Amino acid sequence: MNKYFFLLSILFVSSYTNAQQLHRKTLKLMGSRFDISVVANDSIEASNYINLAINEISRIEKIISSWDINSQTSEINRNAGIKPIKVSTELFNLIQRSLAISKLTDGAFDISYASMDKIWKFDGSMKSMPSEDEINNSVSKVGYQNIILNEENETVFLKLKGMKIGFGAIGKGYAADEAKKLLISKGVTAGIINASGDMNTWGKQPSGEDWKVAITNPMNKNTAFALLPITNGAVVTSGNYEKYVTLNSTRYSHIIDPRTGYPTSGILSVTVFAPKAELADALSTSVFVMGTEVGLNRINQLKNIECIIIDDQGKIHTSEHININKL
């Protein structure tokens, strides 16, 4: 459930009306590229703020990582089918919100996707479809309904032995949200947290203009087809134009439907705008799985959420209240 990195088109002017400037640092966190940008008076102040964001993202990674054997998430997975695990309020609430999104999307989003057998290969080595039995077996332990929460005790129990949860489709968005919230509480007036394409913004550029996001053209990934302003919100794009497999003349995305075990097809990219990156992150993957018609219908029912879909014919589909300024 990878996200791809999309560059913001940050427009600078030759002189600023105040002393503040944009400072940025790029580094690897949570196994992905992060760009942390803040508007600050000088490089020392900016560095201090950026380090606060880095520490916050690293803190969250230690809680939600399924690769860290000492994380609470790993402990939940180790005890699948055995016993409930007491977790922090923060992790409990994240899982609770994840299950709410699963219900909202009819299971198109499911953190138990981590239980899925990796039978699809997107590295060029796959030459034929897996059998129907292999596909069915690959998702036999997937199902958000088998994640049992006890709100009073704040425990999490995975009913099936071998079941796992993972936050690959929501974790970076959540981390971006929390880093943004922390920086705002410290007095940072504007900035961007870009977690490999999960982008969260607040405030304005030093020039006073809105931040603008360039939406990559999936038919030519070196160009953008639209430039949109974004104010105090998040935008996330999921794409299949780099990781896919073509079998029997059908192009299959690396994004797998957790309900069926089959890869999605028919869509090249989905971009979701939302107040928080966590929600945009989860919904961008969900729309891919639900498909254009169902996905847009679901987005149109949600307040303050917008979506752009580009199908495999290059046709652009949008939710009801979005205006695209094409380049």
C-alpha positions in Angstrom: 0.0 0.0 0.0 2.7 2.3 -1.0 2.3 6.0 -1.5 4.3 7.9 -4.0 6.2 11.1 -3.4 4.6 14.2 -5.0 6.5 17.6 -5.0 4.7 20.7 -3.8 5.0 23.6 -6.2 6.1 26.2 -3.7 6.1 29.6 -5.3 8.7 32.1 -4.1 9.0 35.8 -4.7 12.1 37.8 -4.9 11.7 39.6 -1.5 9.6 38.9 1.6 7.5 41.3 3.6 8.8 39.8 6.8 11.9 38.1 8.1 10.5 34.6 8.0 11.6 32.1 5.4 10.9 28.5 4.5 13.4 25.9 5.9 13.3 22.3 4.9 14.9 19.0 5.9 14.7 15.7 4.0 15.3 12.4 5.8 14.2 8.8 6.1 11.6 8.0 8.8 9.2 5.1 9.2 11.1 3.5 6.2 10.0 6.3 3.9 11.1 9.7 2.7 9.9 12.6 4.8 10.2 16.3 3.9 9.6 18.5 6.9 9.3 22.2 6.1 8.7 25.1 8.5 8.4 28.8 8.2 10.8 30.4 10.8 12.9 33.4 11.6 16.2 31.7 11.1 17.9 28.4 10.5 18.5 27.7 14.2 14.9 28.2 15.1 13.8 26.1 12.1 16.2 23.3 13.1 14.8 23.2 16.6 11.3 22.9 15.3 12.2 20.3 12.7 13.9 18.2 15.3 10.7 18.3 17.4 8.8 16.9 14.5 11.4 14.2 13.9 11.2 13.1 17.5 7.4 13.0 17.4 7.4 10.9 14.2 10.0 8.5 15.7 7.9 8.2 18.9 4.9 7.1 16.9 6.9 4.7 14.8 7.9 2.9 18.0 4.3 2.3 18.8 2.8 1.3 15.5 5.8 -0.5 13.7 5.1 -4.1 13.0 8.9 -4.5 12.3 10.0 -3.5 15.8 9.6 -6.6 18.0 9.3 -4.3 21.0 6.4 -2.3 19.7 2.8 -2.6 21.1 1.7 -3.6 17.6 4.1 -6.5 17.4 2.9 -7.7 20.8 -0.7 -7.6 19.6 0.3 -9.7 16.5 2.3 -12.2 18.6 -0.7 -12.9 20.7 -3.2 -13.3 17.9 -5.6 -16.1 18.8 -4.1 -16.3 22.3 -5.1 -13.3 24.4 -6.0 -9.7 24.4 -3.2 -7.1 24.8 -3.4 -4.0 26.9 -2.2 -1.0 24.8 -1.8 2.8 25.2 -4.8 5.0 24.8 -3.1 6.5 21.7 -2.8 3.1 19.9 -6.2 2.0 21.0 -7.8 5.1 19.6 -5.9 4.8 16.3 -7.1 1.2 15.9 -10.7 2.2 16.9 -10.6 4.9 14.2 -9.2 2.4 11.7 -12.1 0.1 12.3 -14.5 3.0 11.8 -13.0 3.6 8.4 -13.3 -0.1 7.6 -17.0 0.1 8.3 -17.3 3.3 6.3 -15.6 1.7 3.3 -17.3 -1.7 3.5 -13.9 -3.3 4.3 -12.0 -1.7 1.4 -9.7 -0.4 4.1 -8.6 -3.0 6.7 -5.5 -2.9 9.0 -5.6 -6.7 9.1 -4.4 -6.7 5.5 -1.0 -7.4 7.1 -2.3 -11.0 7.5 -2.4 -11.4 3.7 -0.1 -13.9 2.0 2.2 -12.2 -0.5 1.3 -14.2 -3.6 1.3 -11.3 -6.0 4.7 -10.1 -7.4 5.2 -6.7 -8.9 8.9 -7.0 -9.7 8.5 -8.4 -13.2 8.9 -12.0 -12.1 5.2 -12.9 -12.2 4.0 -14.6 -15.5 0.7 -16.1 -14.6 -2.3 -15.6 -12.3 -2.3 -17.4 -8.9 -5.0 -20.1 -8.6 -8.4 -19.2 -7.1 -7.6 -21.4 -4.1 -4.3 -19.6 -3.6 -6.0 -16.2 -3.7 -8.8 -17.2 -1.3 -6.3 -18.7 1.1 -4.2 -15.5 1.0 -6.9 -13.5 2.7 -8.3 -16.2 5.0 -7.0 -14.4 8.1 -7.9 -10.9 6.9 -11.0 -9.3 8.3 -11.4 -6.3 10.5 -14.5 -7.9 12.2 -12.0 -10.2 13.9 -10.2 -7.3 15.7 -11.9 -7.2 19.1 -11.6 -4.1 21.2 -12.4 -3.7 24.9 -12.9 0.0 25.5 -13.0 -0.3 29.3 -9.7 -2.1 29.5 -8.1 -0.7 26.3 -7.2 -4.1 25.1 -6.9 -5.4 21.5 -7.4 -9.1 20.6 -7.0 -10.7 17.2 -9.3 -13.7 17.1 -7.5 -15.8 14.6 -4.1 -17.5 15.1 -1.6 -16.0 12.6 -3.6 -12.8 12.1 -1.7 -9.5 12.0 -2.4 -5.8 11.9 -0.3 -3.1 10.2 -0.6 0.6 9.7 1.0 0.9 6.2 -2.1 2.7 4.8 -2.7 5.1 7.7 0.4 5.3 9.9 2.4 7.9 8.0 -0.7 10.1 7.7 -1.2 9.8 11.4 2.4 10.7 12.1 2.2 13.7 9.9 -1.0 14.9 11.7 0.7 14.5 15.1 3.9 16.3 14.0 1.8 19.2 12.6 -0.2 19.4 15.8 2.9 19.5 17.9 4.6 22.2 15.8 1.4 24.4 15.9 1.4 24.1 19.7 5.0 25.3 19.8 4.1 28.4 17.8 5.1 27.4 14.3 2.8 29.5 12.1 3.2 27.6 8.8 4.7 24.5 7.4 4.4 21.2 5.5 4.9 17.6 6.7 5.3 15.5 3.5 5.5 11.8 4.4 6.2 10.2 1.0 3.2 11.9 -0.6 1.0 12.1 2.5 1.1 15.9 2.8 -0.2 18.0 5.7 0.0 21.8 5.5 -0.9 24.8 7.7 -0.5 28.5 7.4 0.8 30.1 4.3 4.0 30.6 2.4 6.3 33.5 3.5 5.1 35.4 0.5 1.5 35.2 1.9 0.3 32.9 -0.8 -1.4 29.5 -0.2 0.7 26.4 -0.5 0.0 24.7 -3.8 0.2 21.0 -4.6 1.1 19.6 -8.1 -0.9 16.5 -9.0 1.3 14.1 -11.0 0.1 13.0 -14.4 0.0 9.2 -14.2 0.3 8.9 -17.9 3.6 10.8 -17.7 5.0 10.7 -14.1 7.5 13.5 -14.9 4.8 16.0 -15.5 1.9 17.4 -13.5 -1.6 17.9 -14.9 -3.0 20.2 -12.2 -2.0 22.7 -9.5 -4.3 23.1 -6.6 -4.1 25.4 -3.5 -4.3 23.7 -0.1 -5.0 25.5 3.1 -4.6 23.9 6.5 -5.4 20.5 5.3 -3.9 17.3 3.9 -3.6 15.7 0.5 -2.6 12.1 -0.3 -2.1 10.4 -3.6 -2.0 6.7 -4.2 -0.8 5.5 -7.6 -0.2 2.2 -9.4 1.8 3.5 -12.4 5.1 2.3 -11.0 4.2 -1.0 -9.3 1.8 -3.2 -11.3 1.7 -6.4 -13.2 0.0 -7.1 -16.6 -1.6 -10.6 -17.0 -3.8 -11.6 -19.9 -3.8 -8.0 -21.1 -5.1 -6.7 -17.8 -3.1 -4.3 -15.7 -3.2 -5.1 -12.0 -2.3 -2.6 -9.3 0.0 -3.4 -6.3 -3.0 -2.3 -4.2 -4.8 -5.5 -3.2 -8.5 -5.7 -2.2 -8.3 -7.1 1.3 -11.7 -8.6 0.9 -11.0 -10.7 -2.1 -7.2 -11.0 -2.4 -7.3 -9.7 -6.0 -5.4 -6.6 -7.1 -7.3 -3.6 -8.1 -7.6 -2.5 -11.8 -9.1 0.3 -13.8 -7.6 3.2 -11.8 -4.1 4.8 -12.2 -4.2 7.3 -9.3 -6.4 8.6 -6.5 -5.8 11.9 -4.8 -7.8 12.7 -1.6 -8.1 16.1 0.1 -9.1 16.0 3.8 -8.7 17.9 7.0 -6.3 15.3 8.3 -3.6 13.2 6.6 -4.7 10.1 8.5 -8.1 10.1 6.9 -6.8 11.1 3.5 -4.2 8.3 3.7 -6.8 5.7 4.4 -9.4 6.9 1.9 -7.0 7.2 -1.0 -6.3 3.4 -0.8 -10.0 2.7 -0.1 -11.2 4.5 -3.3 -8.7 2.5 -5.3 -10.3 -0.7 -3.9 -13.9 0.5 -4.2 -13.5 1.7 -7.8 -14.4 5.0 -9.5 -18.2 4.9 -9.2 -18.5 3.6 -5.6 -15.5 5.5 -4.4 -16.7 8.9 -5.6 -20.2 8.2 -4.3 -18.7 7.4 -0.9 -16.5 10.5 -0.9 -19.5 12.8 -1.9 -21.2 11.7 1.2 -18.4 12.9 3.5 -18.1 16.5 4.6 -14.9 18.4 3.7 -13.5 15.5 1.7 -12.7 15.7 -2.0 -11.2 13.4 -4.5 -9.6 13.2 -7.9 -9.4 9.8 -9.8 -7.6 9.2 -13.0 -8.6 5.9 -14.7 -6.5 3.7 -16.8 -7.7 5.5 -20.0 -6.4 8.8 -18.6 -9.9 10.1 -17.9 -10.2 12.4 -14.9 -13.1 11.9 -12.4 -13.7 14.3 -9.5 -15.9 14.6 -6.5 -18.7 17.2 -6.5 -17.0 20.2 -4.9 -13.5 20.4 -6.4 -12.2 22.7 -9.1 -9.1 21.7 -11.0 -6.8 24.3 -12.5 -5.1 22.3 -15.3 -1.6 23.1 -16.2 
